[in-house]
Amino acid sequence: MREKAREGSVALVAFGGNVILKSAGSGSIEEQEANSREMCERLITVLQRGYELVVTHGNGPQVGNLLMQNELAQEVVPTVPLDVLVAQTEGSLGYILQQQLLNEFRHHRIRKHIITMITQVIVDPNDVAFDNPSKPVGPFYSKEEAEKLKERYENWQIAEDSNRGYRRIVPSPMPQKVIQSRMIRSLVYAGNVVLALGGGGVPITQNSDNEYVGVEAVIDKDLSSALLASDVKADLFIILTETEKIYLNFGQENEQSVDKITCEQASAYIEAGHFPPGSMGPKVASAIMYLKAGGREVIITNPANLENALDGKGGTRIVWR
């Protein structure tokens, strides 16, 4: 397929699965649809500023729930490997978001097509992450609840997640290549909105016969989103999180918000320990990855302040220099 020349700027927006399935809610499908509709309303503001749009999202709570269903039903139906569960959530969350975004398009009289794409991402089978699981999935537990679950399910590993409680952890290898990036680029350049990399994408590798095979892991969606943002030559990479800005000395008396920093400054702050691996660390690392690959600008903020951040009145901006 011949790639159409792009007509405008491209933005890639990445947000977590907890935007759709919030920890304080019931988790019902009706609730997830309502949360998705709210997120899609905010995405309209990106289109209204003239950007073509790629949307990526996490799946931590959703894939964690599927893992639990796997465990509970293993005596009745065969278990499903983690890569297939990631693909399932790509499809289910993509469907929810696509439907709500389509409704918003009709409401705002926006004439665009929306495509949800099951996205595969190559990882290194020798990545140290397979020996050191670190990616939290599923709901939060108290320490006592987590210990009981670990005893009940022998293959579970549990860790504290950013002082918010305990969660199951699974391997999270570094993304190497997004298989469908050229197709995504062609679609977005043609003026379509593409929903891709659900849950960071389905992790795959190549076996001794040089065939693709899935692996038991979950890829950090911000890191794979940075890779895709570079592949589609996005002009703006937006990472949505729980706080309006990033902070130095977060949670301490000398906490300081950051309005704008360079790639070099961001790297120095990571080395100084300001952005922990289980919290803001992967997001800032993703921003650095994108900028080092030739990206122009990153905005890190929360969904409620997305419009202000686009207008330069909120959020944290990270630029090359």
Secondary structure per residue as TSV (DSSP state, phi and psi in degrees):
chain	resnum	aa	ss	phi	psi
A	1	M	-	360.0	125.5
A	2	R	-	-73.8	132.9
A	3	E	-	-81.4	129.3
A	4	K	-	-76.4	140.3
A	5	A	-	-65.1	139.0
A	6	R	-	-72.0	147.7
A	7	E	-	-106.4	-14.3
A	8	G	S	-150.9	-170.7
A	9	S	-	-77.1	154.8
A	10	V	E	-117.9	134.1
A	11	A	E	-119.2	139.0
A	12	L	E	-112.8	123.9
A	13	V	E	-112.3	125.4
A	14	A	E	-118.0	132.9
A	15	F	E	-141.3	162.6
A	16	G	-	-84.1	160.8
A	17	G	G	-65.1	-20.1
A	18	N	G	-75.1	-7.7
A	19	V	G	-69.1	-33.9
A	20	I	T	-90.6	-42.1
A	21	L	S	-116.5	93.3
A	22	K	-	-82.6	142.7
A	23	S	T	-62.9	-28.0
A	24	A	T	-83.8	-7.8
A	25	G	S	-94.4	-175.5
A	26	S	-	-83.7	-22.9
A	27	G	-	85.8	6.8
A	28	S	-	-66.1	158.1
A	29	I	H	-63.5	-35.4
A	30	E	H	-63.4	-38.7
A	31	E	H	-68.9	-41.8
A	32	Q	H	-64.6	-36.4
A	33	E	H	-66.1	-40.9
A	34	A	H	-65.7	-41.8
A	35	N	H	-65.1	-38.6
A	36	S	H	-65.6	-39.8
A	37	R	H	-61.8	-40.9
A	38	E	H	-62.8	-41.7
A	39	M	H	-65.5	-41.5
A	40	C	H	-65.7	-33.1
A	41	E	H	-59.8	-38.1
A	42	R	H	-73.1	-32.5
A	43	L	H	-66.0	-27.0
A	44	I	H	-57.6	-34.5
A	45	T	H	-63.8	-29.0
A	46	V	H	-69.8	-44.9
A	47	L	H	-63.8	-37.5
A	48	Q	H	-66.0	-17.2
A	49	R	T	-94.6	11.6
A	50	G	T	92.0	6.3
A	51	Y	-	-86.9	142.4
A	52	E	E	-77.3	155.8
A	53	L	E	-131.3	131.9
A	54	V	E	-117.2	133.2
A	55	V	E	-119.6	129.9
A	56	T	E	-123.7	156.2
A	57	H	E	-149.8	158.1
A	58	G	-	-84.8	178.6
A	59	N	-	-149.5	16.8
A	60	G	H	-50.2	-54.7
A	61	P	H	-64.0	-39.1
A	62	Q	H	-71.3	-45.4
A	63	V	H	-71.1	-29.3
A	64	G	H	-63.7	-40.0
A	65	N	H	-64.9	-40.0
A	66	L	H	-66.1	-36.8
A	67	L	H	-61.6	-40.5
A	68	M	H	-66.6	-40.9
A	69	Q	H	-60.1	-39.4
A	70	N	H	-55.9	-49.0
A	71	E	H	-64.5	-43.6
A	72	L	H	-69.8	-29.8
A	73	A	T	-103.4	8.9
A	74	Q	T	-65.0	-20.0
A	75	E	T	-83.1	-10.0
A	76	V	T	-110.6	-44.2
A	77	V	S	-130.7	154.9
A	78	P	-	-61.0	144.4
A	79	T	-	-73.3	158.6
A	80	V	-	-116.8	133.9
A	81	P	-	-66.6	159.1
A	82	L	H	-61.9	-37.0
A	83	D	H	-63.2	-34.7
A	84	V	H	-70.9	-36.8
A	85	L	H	-64.7	-37.6
A	86	V	H	-61.6	-44.0
A	87	A	H	-62.6	-38.7
A	88	Q	H	-61.0	-43.5
A	89	T	H	-72.5	-29.8
A	90	E	H	-58.1	-44.6
A	91	G	H	-70.2	-47.8
A	92	S	H	-68.9	-45.3
A	93	L	H	-70.5	-35.4
A	94	G	H	-61.7	-41.3
A	95	Y	H	-61.9	-47.1
A	96	I	H	-60.5	-48.1
A	97	L	H	-67.4	-41.7
A	98	Q	H	-61.2	-41.4
A	99	Q	H	-66.8	-43.4
A	100	Q	H	-70.3	-35.1
A	101	L	H	-69.2	-37.7
A	102	L	H	-61.3	-41.2
A	103	N	H	-62.8	-39.6
A	104	E	H	-66.8	-37.8
A	105	F	H	-61.8	-42.2
A	106	R	H	-65.5	-38.4
A	107	H	H	-65.1	-39.1
A	108	H	H	-95.9	5.0
A	109	R	T	57.3	43.6
A	110	I	-	-96.7	123.9
A	111	R	-	-100.9	88.6
A	112	K	-	-141.8	151.6
A	113	H	-	-90.5	149.9
A	114	I	E	-121.8	130.1
A	115	I	E	-124.7	126.1
A	116	T	E	-98.6	128.0
A	117	M	-	-121.5	123.2
A	118	I	-	-67.2	118.7
A	119	T	-	-114.7	129.0
A	120	Q	E	-104.1	141.9
A	121	V	E	-129.8	125.7
A	122	I	E	-75.8	134.6
A	123	V	E	-127.0	163.3
A	124	D	-	-84.0	121.7
A	125	P	T	-64.2	-16.6
A	126	N	T	-98.2	10.2
A	127	D	-	-56.8	135.7
A	128	V	G	-62.9	-17.2
A	129	A	G	-60.6	-27.9
A	130	F	G	-69.9	-22.1
A	131	D	T	-96.2	-11.6
A	132	N	S	-136.6	76.0
A	133	P	-	-55.8	139.8
A	134	S	-	-144.5	-10.9
A	135	K	E	-88.6	117.1
A	136	P	E	-74.5	136.7
A	137	V	E	-136.2	157.5
A	138	G	E	80.4	-172.2
A	139	P	E	-75.3	168.9
A	140	F	E	-87.1	146.2
A	141	Y	E	-130.3	157.9
A	142	S	-	-72.6	167.2
A	143	K	H	-60.6	-39.9
A	144	E	H	-65.7	-43.7
A	145	E	H	-63.0	-41.9
A	146	A	H	-63.5	-41.1
A	147	E	H	-64.9	-38.5
A	148	K	H	-65.3	-41.3
A	149	L	H	-67.2	-36.8
A	150	K	H	-64.2	-37.6
A	151	E	H	-70.0	-37.1
A	152	R	H	-71.2	-41.5
A	153	Y	S	-114.2	105.0
A	154	E	T	-62.6	-27.4
A	155	N	T	-87.2	0.5
A	156	W	-	-77.6	142.4
A	157	Q	-	-122.4	138.0
A	158	I	E	-122.7	144.1
A	159	A	E	-150.4	157.2
A	160	E	E	-73.8	139.3
A	161	D	-	-113.7	96.6
A	162	S	T	52.7	40.4
A	163	N	T	61.4	20.8
A	164	R	S	-104.8	-4.9
A	165	G	-	135.8	-175.3
A	166	Y	E	-107.3	143.0
A	167	R	E	-139.2	161.2
A	168	R	E	-70.4	143.2
A	169	I	E	-121.5	145.8
A	170	V	E	-133.8	165.5
A	171	P	-	-61.8	144.6
A	172	S	-	-137.1	80.7
A	173	P	-	-72.0	159.6
A	174	M	-	-72.0	135.2
A	175	P	E	-71.1	138.2
A	176	Q	E	-107.5	-39.4
A	177	K	E	-158.0	135.8
A	178	V	E	-92.7	114.4
A	179	I	T	-60.4	-42.5
A	180	Q	T	-93.4	15.8
A	181	S	H	-62.6	-36.5
A	182	R	H	-66.4	-39.7
A	183	M	H	-66.5	-41.4
A	184	I	H	-61.2	-43.7
A	185	R	H	-60.9	-44.4
A	186	S	H	-62.2	-41.8
A	187	L	H	-66.9	-43.2
A	188	V	H	-73.3	-34.1
A	189	Y	H	-64.8	-27.5
A	190	A	T	-82.6	2.7
A	191	G	T	97.1	8.8
A	192	N	-	-89.8	154.4
A	193	V	E	-94.3	128.5
A	194	V	E	-115.5	126.7
A	195	L	E	-99.0	117.5
A	196	A	E	-142.5	172.2
A	197	L	-	54.7	38.3
A	198	G	G	-57.4	129.5
A	199	G	G	66.4	20.2
A	200	G	G	88.9	-3.4
A	201	G	-	94.9	159.0
A	202	V	E	-79.7	119.8
A	203	P	E	-74.4	126.6
A	204	I	E	-134.1	162.7
A	205	T	E	-143.7	-174.9
A	206	Q	E	-115.3	136.8
A	207	N	-	-88.8	-172.3
A	208	S	T	-64.8	-20.5
A	209	D	T	-92.6	9.6
A	210	N	S	64.3	27.8
A	211	E	-	-101.7	149.1
A	212	Y	E	-75.5	136.5
A	213	V	E	-138.6	147.2
A	214	G	E	-76.5	155.5
A	215	V	-	-129.0	152.1
A	216	E	S	-77.1	94.4
A	217	A	-	-168.6	169.3
A	218	V	-	-131.7	127.8
A	219	I	-	-89.6	140.4
A	220	D	-	-62.2	122.4
A	221	K	H	-68.0	-27.3
A	222	D	H	-71.6	-39.0
A	223	L	H	-67.9	-44.6
A	224	S	H	-69.2	-30.8
A	225	S	H	-66.5	-36.9
A	226	A	H	-62.9	-39.9
A	227	L	H	-63.7	-45.3
A	228	L	H	-67.7	-39.3
A	229	A	H	-58.7	-37.4
A	230	S	H	-69.1	-42.2
A	231	D	H	-62.9	-38.8
A	232	V	T	-89.4	2.9
A	233	K	T	56.3	46.9
A	234	A	-	-63.4	138.2
A	235	D	S	-80.4	-23.7
A	236	L	E	-142.2	130.7
A	237	F	E	-115.8	114.0
A	238	I	E	-108.8	124.6
A	239	I	E	-113.4	115.4
A	240	L	E	-95.8	134.5
A	241	T	-	-139.9	-161.3
A	242	E	S	-89.7	-15.2
A	243	T	S	-115.2	154.3
A	244	E	S	-64.9	-36.4
A	245	K	S	-137.5	175.0
A	246	I	E	-91.6	156.0
A	247	Y	E	-131.7	144.0
A	248	L	E	-89.5	143.4
A	249	N	T	54.4	45.2
A	250	F	T	-57.6	132.0
A	251	G	T	81.1	1.9
A	252	Q	S	-106.3	170.1
A	253	E	T	-62.6	-31.4
A	254	N	T	-97.4	27.6
A	255	E	-	-56.2	136.9
A	256	Q	E	-138.0	124.1
A	257	S	E	-75.6	154.7
A	258	V	E	-118.5	123.8
A	259	D	S	-89.0	-44.4
A	260	K	E	-155.3	133.4
A	261	I	E	-141.3	162.3
A	262	T	E	-90.5	167.9
A	263	C	H	-59.5	-41.5
A	264	E	H	-64.0	-42.3
A	265	Q	H	-64.4	-41.4
A	266	A	H	-60.7	-41.9
A	267	S	H	-62.2	-41.4
A	268	A	H	-65.5	-38.2
A	269	Y	H	-68.0	-35.3
A	270	I	H	-63.3	-46.2
A	271	E	H	-62.2	-31.1
A	272	A	T	-80.2	-4.3
A	273	G	T	87.0	17.4
A	274	H	S	-75.7	-24.6
A	275	F	S	-121.6	95.7
A	276	P	-	-63.1	151.1
A	277	P	T	-58.4	-35.0
A	278	G	T	-87.2	5.7
A	279	S	T	-131.7	-105.3
A	280	M	T	-83.7	-12.4
A	281	G	H	-53.0	-54.7
A	282	P	H	-62.2	-30.5
A	283	K	H	-70.6	-44.3
A	284	V	H	-68.9	-39.1
A	285	A	H	-61.5	-37.1
A	286	S	H	-66.7	-39.6
A	287	A	H	-61.2	-43.3
A	288	I	H	-64.2	-43.3
A	289	M	H	-57.8	-46.1
A	290	Y	H	-64.4	-45.5
A	291	L	H	-67.3	-38.2
A	292	K	H	-67.6	-23.5
A	293	A	T	-87.8	6.8
A	294	G	T	107.2	5.7
A	295	G	-	-65.2	160.3
A	296	R	-	-96.0	-48.0
A	297	E	E	-157.5	143.7
A	298	V	E	-123.2	137.9
A	299	I	E	-117.6	129.0
A	300	I	E	-116.5	121.3
A	301	T	E	-160.4	-175.0
A	302	N	-	-102.8	162.6
A	303	P	G	-56.3	-38.0
A	304	A	G	-63.7	-26.6
A	305	N	G	-107.1	13.7
A	306	L	H	-59.1	-46.7
A	307	E	H	-62.0	-44.2
A	308	N	H	-61.9	-40.7
A	309	A	H	-64.3	-39.3
A	310	L	H	-64.0	-29.2
A	311	D	T	-89.1	4.9
A	312	G	T	76.5	20.7
A	313	K	S	-114.2	14.7
A	314	G	S	-174.7	177.4
A	315	G	S	73.7	178.5
A	316	T	E	-113.4	130.7
A	317	R	E	-103.7	134.9
A	318	I	E	-121.2	125.5
A	319	V	E	-126.3	167.5
A	320	W	-	-63.7	-48.2
A	321	R	-	-155.8	360.0
